[in-house]
């Protein structure tokens, strides 16, 4: 299914993942970690297909399951929180997105430390949420960390540095 997805054969991937989810639920039960993995993969495929509401539903189920299995400070929980937050953001549920991104950031920082690319990805998205909510000083603080990480790890000429610097400049403009 994931190979089909990578090849852009989304319908074939969707059919296989839906079949895998149905059989795994039947055999393993709803709260098995393998079921949560399939739910997450299917949710991300739905996201690619523009089915954000379906994405949200599956990610919520996978997150609830993984929190029961692994607890709140597990990498799979943090990853699901991150992806669910992005779906919430797209559905204009910005406060829910903020709450999940803050949790994901705290967990990822505890697990990986501050200088990890997955931490920086969460920081960037959380900074965008803070800006949208008018929490500009929080947005600025995170955006500055993202810019520093990108310059240190990729150099000033890399596109990720330019994108994050542009975003930080917009925050500075917003702050006056």
KOLMARKE-950828 format. One record per atom (N, C-alpha, C): atom name; z, x, y. Coordinates in Angstrom, 1 decimal, m for minus. Example, Ala and Ser with C-alpha at 12.3 -4.5 7.8 and 13.67 -1.06 7.14 Angstrom:
// KOLMARKE-950828
- N,7.8,13.2,m5.7
- CA,7.8,12.3,m4.5
- C,7.8,13.2,m3.3
- N,7.1,12.8,m2.2
- CA,7.1,13.7,m1.1
- C,7.9,12.9,0.0
END
This chain:
// KOLMARKE-950828
- N,0.0,0.8,m1.2
- CA,0.0,0.0,0.0
- C,0.0,0.9,1.3
- N,0.8,1.9,1.2
- CA,0.9,2.8,2.4
- C,m0.4,3.6,2.6
- N,m1.0,3.9,1.5
- CA,m2.3,4.6,1.6
- C,m3.4,3.7,2.2
- N,m3.4,2.4,1.8
- CA,m4.3,1.4,2.4
- C,m4.0,1.3,3.9
- N,m2.7,1.3,4.3
- CA,m2.3,1.2,5.7
- C,m2.9,2.4,6.5
- N,m2.7,3.6,5.9
- CA,m3.2,4.8,6.6
- C,m4.7,4.8,6.7
- N,m5.4,4.1,5.8
- CA,m6.8,4.0,5.9
- C,m7.3,2.9,6.8
- N,m6.3,2.1,7.3
- CA,m6.7,1.0,8.2
- C,m7.1,m0.3,7.4
- N,m6.8,m0.3,6.1
- CA,m7.0,m1.5,5.3
- C,m5.7,m2.3,5.3
- N,m5.5,m3.0,6.4
- CA,m4.2,m3.6,6.6
- C,m4.0,m4.9,5.7
- N,m5.1,m5.6,5.5
- CA,m4.9,m6.8,4.6
- C,m4.6,m6.4,3.2
- N,m5.2,m5.4,2.7
- CA,m4.9,m4.9,1.3
- C,m3.5,m4.4,1.3
- N,m3.1,m3.7,2.3
- CA,m1.7,m3.1,2.3
- C,m0.7,m4.3,2.4
- N,m1.0,m5.3,3.2
- CA,m0.1,m6.4,3.4
- C,0.1,m7.2,2.0
- N,m1.0,m7.4,1.3
- CA,m1.0,m8.1,0.0
- C,m0.1,m7.3,m1.0
- N,m0.3,m6.0,m1.0
- CA,0.5,m5.2,m2.0
- C,2.0,m5.2,m1.6
- N,2.2,m5.0,m0.3
- CA,3.6,m4.9,0.1
- C,4.3,m6.3,m0.1
- N,3.6,m7.4,0.2
- CA,4.2,m8.7,0.0
- C,4.5,m8.9,m1.5
- N,3.6,m8.5,m2.4
- CA,3.8,m8.6,m3.8
- C,5.0,m7.7,m4.3
- N,5.1,m6.5,m3.7
- CA,6.1,m5.6,m4.1
- C,7.5,m6.1,m3.6
- N,7.5,m6.7,m2.4
- CA,8.7,m7.3,m1.9
- C,9.2,m8.4,m2.8
- N,8.3,m9.3,m3.2
- CA,8.7,m10.5,m4.0
- C,9.2,m10.1,m5.3
- N,8.5,m9.1,m6.0
- CA,9.0,m8.7,m7.3
- C,10.3,m7.9,m7.2
- N,10.4,m7.0,m6.2
- CA,11.6,m6.3,m6.0
- C,12.8,m7.1,m5.7
- N,12.6,m8.2,m4.9
- CA,13.7,m9.1,m4.6
- C,14.2,m9.8,m5.9
- N,13.2,m10.2,m6.7
- CA,13.5,m10.9,m8.0
- C,14.2,m9.9,m9.0
- N,13.8,m8.7,m9.1
- CA,14.3,m7.8,m10.1
- C,15.6,m7.1,m9.5
- N,15.6,m6.6,m8.3
- CA,16.7,m5.8,m7.8
- C,17.7,m6.6,m7.0
- N,17.3,m7.7,m6.4
- CA,18.2,m8.5,m5.5
- C,17.9,m8.1,m4.1
- N,18.3,m9.0,m3.2
- CA,18.0,m8.9,m1.7
- C,18.7,m7.7,m1.1
- N,19.9,m7.3,m1.6
- CA,20.6,m6.2,m0.9
- C,20.6,m4.8,m1.7
- N,19.4,m4.5,m2.2
- CA,19.1,m3.2,m2.8
- C,18.4,m2.4,m1.8
- N,18.8,m1.1,m1.7
- CA,18.1,m0.2,m0.7
- C,16.6,m0.1,m0.9
- N,16.1,m0.2,m2.1
- CA,14.6,m0.2,m2.3
- C,14.0,m1.4,m1.7
- N,14.6,m2.5,m1.7
- CA,14.1,m3.7,m1.1
- C,14.1,m3.6,0.4
- N,15.1,m3.0,1.0
- CA,15.1,m2.7,2.4
- C,14.0,m1.8,2.8
- N,13.6,m0.8,2.0
- CA,12.5,0.1,2.3
- C,11.2,m0.7,2.3
- N,11.0,m1.5,1.4
- CA,9.8,m2.3,1.3
- C,9.7,m3.3,2.5
- N,10.9,m3.9,2.8
- CA,10.9,m4.8,4.0
- C,10.6,m4.1,5.3
- N,11.1,m2.9,5.4
- CA,10.8,m2.1,6.6
- C,9.3,m1.7,6.7
- N,8.7,m1.3,5.5
- CA,7.3,m0.9,5.5
- C,6.4,m2.1,5.8
- N,6.8,m3.3,5.3
- CA,6.0,m4.5,5.5
- C,6.2,m4.9,7.0
- N,7.4,m4.8,7.5
- CA,7.7,m5.1,8.9
- C,6.8,m4.3,9.8
- N,6.8,m3.0,9.6
- CA,6.0,m2.1,10.4
- C,4.5,m2.4,10.3
- N,4.0,m2.8,9.2
- CA,2.7,m3.3,9.0
- C,2.4,m4.5,9.8
- N,3.4,m5.5,9.7
- CA,3.3,m6.7,10.5
- C,3.2,m6.4,12.0
- N,4.0,m5.4,12.4
- CA,4.0,m5.0,13.8
- C,2.6,m4.5,14.2
- N,2.0,m3.7,13.3
- CA,0.6,m3.2,13.6
- C,m0.4,m4.3,13.7
- N,m0.1,m5.4,13.0
- CA,m1.0,m6.6,13.0
- C,m0.7,m7.5,14.2
- N,0.3,m7.2,15.0
- CA,0.7,m8.0,16.1
- C,1.6,m9.1,15.8
- N,2.2,m9.1,14.6
- CA,3.1,m10.2,14.1
- C,4.5,m9.8,14.4
- N,4.9,m9.8,15.6
- CA,6.2,m9.2,16.1
- C,7.4,m10.1,15.6
- N,7.2,m11.4,15.6
- CA,8.3,m12.3,15.1
- C,8.6,m12.0,13.6
- N,7.5,m11.9,12.8
- CA,7.7,m11.6,11.4
- C,8.3,m10.2,11.2
- N,7.9,m9.3,12.1
- CA,8.5,m7.9,12.1
- C,10.0,m8.0,12.3
- N,10.4,m8.7,13.3
- CA,11.8,m8.9,13.6
- C,12.6,m9.5,12.5
- N,12.1,m10.5,11.9
- CA,12.8,m11.1,10.7
- C,13.0,m10.2,9.6
- N,12.0,m9.4,9.2
- CA,12.1,m8.5,8.1
- C,13.1,m7.3,8.4
- N,12.9,m6.8,9.6
- CA,13.8,m5.7,10.0
- C,15.3,m6.1,10.1
- N,15.5,m7.4,10.6
- CA,16.9,m7.9,10.6
- C,17.5,m7.9,9.2
- N,16.7,m8.4,8.3
- CA,17.1,m8.5,6.9
- C,17.4,m7.1,6.3
- N,16.5,m6.2,6.5
- CA,16.7,m4.8,6.0
- C,17.9,m4.2,6.7
- N,18.0,m4.4,8.0
- CA,19.2,m3.8,8.7
- C,20.5,m4.3,8.1
- N,20.6,m5.6,8.0
- CA,21.8,m6.2,7.5
- C,22.2,m5.7,6.1
- N,21.1,m5.6,5.2
- CA,21.3,m5.0,3.9
- C,21.8,m3.6,3.9
- N,21.1,m2.8,4.7
- CA,21.5,m1.3,4.7
- C,22.8,m1.1,5.4
- N,23.2,m1.9,6.3
- CA,24.6,m1.8,6.9
- C,25.6,m2.1,5.9
- N,25.4,m3.0,5.0
- CA,26.4,m3.3,3.9
- C,26.4,m2.2,2.9
- N,25.3,m1.6,2.6
- CA,25.2,m0.6,1.6
- C,25.7,0.8,2.1
- N,25.2,1.2,3.3
- CA,25.5,2.5,3.8
- C,26.5,2.6,4.9
- N,26.8,1.5,5.6
- CA,27.6,1.6,6.8
- C,26.8,1.8,8.0
- N,27.5,1.8,9.2
- CA,26.8,1.8,10.5
- C,26.2,3.2,10.8
- N,26.7,4.3,10.4
- CA,26.3,5.6,10.8
- C,25.5,6.3,9.7
- N,24.4,5.7,9.3
- CA,23.5,6.2,8.3
- C,22.1,6.3,8.9
- N,21.3,7.3,8.6
- CA,20.0,7.5,9.2
- C,19.1,6.3,9.0
- N,19.2,5.7,7.8
- CA,18.3,4.5,7.6
- C,18.7,3.4,8.5
- N,20.0,3.2,8.7
- CA,20.4,2.1,9.6
- C,20.0,2.4,11.0
- N,20.1,3.7,11.5
- CA,19.7,4.0,12.8
- C,18.2,3.8,13.0
- N,17.4,4.2,12.0
- CA,15.9,4.0,12.1
- C,15.6,2.5,12.1
- N,16.2,1.7,11.4
- CA,16.0,0.3,11.4
- C,16.4,m0.3,12.7
- N,17.5,0.1,13.3
- CA,18.0,m0.3,14.6
- C,16.9,0.0,15.6
- N,16.4,1.2,15.6
- CA,15.4,1.7,16.5
- C,14.1,0.7,16.4
- N,13.6,0.5,15.2
- CA,12.4,m0.3,15.1
- C,12.6,m1.7,15.5
- N,13.8,m2.2,15.1
- CA,14.1,m3.6,15.5
- C,14.3,m3.7,17.0
- N,14.8,m2.7,17.7
- CA,14.9,m2.7,19.1
- C,13.5,m2.8,19.8
- N,12.6,m2.1,19.2
- CA,11.2,m2.1,19.8
- C,10.6,m3.5,19.6
- N,10.9,m4.2,18.5
- CA,10.4,m5.5,18.3
- C,11.1,m6.5,19.3
- N,12.4,m6.3,19.5
- CA,13.1,m7.1,20.5
- C,12.5,m6.9,21.9
- N,12.3,m5.7,22.2
- CA,11.7,m5.4,23.5
- C,10.4,m6.1,23.7
- N,9.5,m6.1,22.7
- CA,8.2,m6.8,22.8
- C,8.4,m8.3,22.8
- N,9.5,m8.8,22.3
- CA,9.8,m10.2,22.3
- C,10.6,m10.6,23.6
- N,10.7,m9.7,24.5
- CA,11.4,m9.9,25.8
- C,12.9,m10.1,25.6
- N,13.5,m9.6,24.5
- CA,14.9,m9.7,24.2
- C,15.5,m8.3,24.6
- N,15.5,m8.0,25.9
- CA,15.8,m6.7,26.4
- C,17.2,m6.3,26.1
- N,18.2,m7.2,26.3
- CA,19.6,m6.9,26.1
- C,19.9,m6.5,24.7
- N,19.2,m7.3,23.7
- CA,19.4,m7.0,22.3
- C,18.8,m5.6,22.0
- N,17.6,m5.3,22.6
- CA,17.0,m4.0,22.4
- C,17.9,m2.9,22.9
- N,18.5,m3.1,24.0
- CA,19.4,m2.1,24.6
- C,20.6,m1.8,23.7
- N,21.2,m2.9,23.2
- CA,22.3,m2.8,22.3
- C,22.0,m2.0,21.0
- N,20.9,m2.3,20.5
- CA,20.5,m1.6,19.2
- C,20.1,m0.1,19.5
- N,19.4,0.1,20.6
- CA,19.0,1.5,20.9
- C,20.2,2.3,21.2
- N,21.2,1.8,21.9
- CA,22.5,2.5,22.1
- C,23.2,2.9,20.8
- N,23.2,1.9,19.9
- CA,23.8,2.2,18.6
- C,23.0,3.3,17.8
- N,21.7,3.1,17.8
- CA,20.8,4.1,17.1
- C,21.0,5.5,17.7
- N,21.0,5.5,19.0
- CA,21.2,6.8,19.7
- C,22.5,7.5,19.3
- N,23.6,6.7,19.3
- CA,24.9,7.3,19.0
- C,24.9,7.8,17.5
- N,24.3,7.0,16.6
- CA,24.3,7.5,15.2
- C,23.4,8.7,15.0
- N,22.2,8.7,15.6
- CA,21.3,9.8,15.5
- C,21.9,11.1,16.1
- N,22.6,10.9,17.2
- CA,23.2,12.1,17.8
- C,24.3,12.7,16.9
- N,25.0,11.8,16.3
- CA,26.1,12.2,15.4
- C,25.5,12.9,14.1
- N,24.4,12.4,13.6
- CA,23.8,12.9,12.4
- C,23.0,14.1,12.7
- N,22.2,14.2,13.7
- CA,21.2,15.2,13.9
- C,21.6,16.2,15.1
- N,22.4,15.8,16.0
- CA,22.7,16.5,17.2
- C,21.7,16.1,18.3
- N,22.0,16.6,19.5
- CA,21.2,16.2,20.6
- C,19.8,16.7,20.7
- N,19.5,17.9,20.0
- CA,18.2,18.5,20.1
- C,17.3,18.2,18.9
- N,17.1,16.9,18.7
- CA,16.3,16.5,17.6
- C,15.2,15.6,18.1
- N,14.0,15.7,17.6
- CA,12.9,14.8,18.1
- C,13.2,13.3,18.0
- N,13.8,12.9,16.9
- CA,14.1,11.5,16.7
- C,15.1,11.0,17.7
- N,16.1,11.9,18.1
- CA,17.0,11.5,19.1
- C,16.3,11.3,20.4
- N,15.4,12.2,20.7
- CA,14.7,12.2,22.0
- C,13.8,10.9,22.1
- N,13.2,10.5,21.0
- CA,12.4,9.3,20.9
- C,13.3,8.1,21.3
- N,14.5,8.0,20.8
- CA,15.4,6.9,21.1
- C,15.8,7.0,22.6
- N,16.1,8.2,23.0
- CA,16.5,8.4,24.4
- C,15.3,7.9,25.4
- N,14.1,8.2,25.1
- CA,13.0,7.8,25.9
- C,12.9,6.3,25.9
- N,12.9,5.6,24.8
- CA,12.8,4.2,24.8
- C,14.0,3.5,25.4
- N,15.2,4.1,25.2
- CA,16.4,3.5,25.9
- C,16.3,3.7,27.4
- N,15.8,4.8,27.8
- CA,15.5,5.0,29.3
- C,14.6,3.9,29.8
- N,13.6,3.6,29.1
- CA,12.6,2.5,29.5
- C,13.3,1.2,29.6
- N,14.2,0.9,28.7
- CA,15.0,m0.3,28.7
- C,15.9,m0.3,29.9
- N,16.6,0.8,30.1
- CA,17.5,0.9,31.3
- C,16.8,0.6,32.6
- N,15.6,1.2,32.7
- CA,14.8,1.0,33.9
- C,14.5,m0.4,34.1
- N,14.0,m1.1,33.0
- CA,13.6,m2.5,33.0
- C,14.8,m3.4,33.5
- N,16.0,m3.0,33.1
- CA,17.2,m3.7,33.4
- C,17.8,m3.3,34.8
- N,17.2,m2.4,35.4
- CA,17.7,m1.9,36.7
- C,18.8,m1.0,36.7
- N,19.1,m0.4,35.5
- CA,20.1,0.6,35.3
- C,19.5,2.0,35.5
- N,19.1,2.2,36.8
- CA,18.3,3.4,37.1
- C,19.0,4.7,36.9
- N,20.3,4.8,37.2
- CA,21.0,6.1,37.0
- C,21.1,6.5,35.5
- N,21.3,5.5,34.6
- CA,21.3,5.7,33.2
- C,19.9,6.1,32.7
- N,18.9,5.4,33.3
- CA,17.5,5.7,32.9
- C,17.2,7.2,33.3
- N,17.6,7.5,34.5
- CA,17.3,8.9,35.0
- C,17.9,9.9,34.2
- N,19.2,9.7,33.8
- CA,19.9,10.7,33.0
- C,19.2,11.0,31.6
- N,18.8,9.9,31.0
- CA,18.1,10.0,29.7
- C,16.7,10.6,29.9
- N,16.0,10.2,30.9
- CA,14.7,10.7,31.1
- C,14.7,12.2,31.4
- N,15.7,12.6,32.1
- CA,15.8,14.1,32.4
- C,16.0,14.9,31.1
- N,16.8,14.3,30.2
- CA,17.0,15.0,28.9
- C,15.7,15.0,28.1
- N,15.0,14.0,28.2
- CA,13.7,13.9,27.4
- C,12.7,14.9,28.0
- N,12.6,15.0,29.3
- CA,11.7,16.0,30.0
- C,12.2,17.4,29.6
- N,13.4,17.7,29.7
- CA,13.9,19.1,29.3
- C,13.6,19.4,27.9
- N,13.8,18.5,27.0
- CA,13.5,18.7,25.5
- C,12.0,19.0,25.4
- N,11.2,18.1,26.0
- CA,9.7,18.3,25.8
- C,9.2,19.6,26.3
- N,9.7,20.0,27.5
- CA,9.3,21.3,28.1
- C,9.8,22.4,27.2
- N,11.0,22.4,26.8
- CA,11.6,23.5,25.9
- C,10.8,23.6,24.6
- N,10.5,22.5,24.0
- CA,9.9,22.5,22.6
- C,8.4,22.5,22.6
- N,7.7,22.0,23.6
- CA,6.3,21.9,23.6
- C,5.6,22.6,24.7
- N,6.3,23.0,25.8
- CA,5.7,23.6,26.9
- C,5.3,22.6,28.0
- N,5.1,23.1,29.2
- CA,4.8,22.3,30.3
- C,3.4,21.6,30.2
- N,2.5,22.2,29.4
- CA,1.1,21.8,29.4
- C,0.9,20.7,28.3
- N,1.9,20.4,27.5
- CA,1.7,19.5,26.4
- C,1.8,18.0,27.0
- N,1.0,17.1,26.3
- CA,0.9,15.8,26.8
- C,2.3,15.0,26.8
- N,3.2,15.3,25.9
- CA,4.5,14.6,25.8
- C,5.3,15.0,27.1
- N,5.2,16.2,27.5
- CA,5.9,16.6,28.7
- C,5.4,15.9,29.9
- N,4.0,15.8,30.0
- CA,3.4,15.1,31.2
- C,3.8,13.6,31.2
- N,3.8,13.0,30.1
- CA,4.2,11.6,30.0
- C,5.6,11.4,30.4
- N,6.5,12.2,29.9
- CA,7.9,12.0,30.2
- C,8.2,12.4,31.7
- N,7.5,13.4,32.2
- CA,7.6,13.7,33.6
- C,7.1,12.6,34.5
- N,6.1,12.0,34.1
- CA,5.6,10.9,34.9
- C,6.6,9.7,34.9
- N,7.1,9.4,33.8
- CA,8.1,8.4,33.7
- C,9.3,8.7,34.6
- N,9.8,10.0,34.5
- CA,10.9,10.4,35.3
- C,10.6,10.3,36.8
- N,9.4,10.6,37.2
- CA,8.9,10.5,38.6
- C,9.0,9.0,39.1
- N,8.6,8.1,38.2
- CA,8.7,6.7,38.5
- C,10.1,6.3,38.7
- N,11.0,6.8,37.9
- CA,12.4,6.4,38.1
- C,12.9,7.0,39.5
- N,12.5,8.2,39.8
- CA,12.9,8.8,41.1
- C,12.4,7.9,42.2
- N,11.2,7.4,42.1
- CA,10.6,6.5,43.1
- C,11.4,5.2,43.2
- N,11.8,4.7,42.1
- CA,12.6,3.5,42.0
- C,14.0,3.7,42.7
- N,14.5,4.9,42.5
- CA,15.8,5.2,43.1
- C,15.7,5.4,44.6
- N,14.5,5.7,45.1
- CA,14.3,5.9,46.5
- C,14.4,7.3,46.9
END
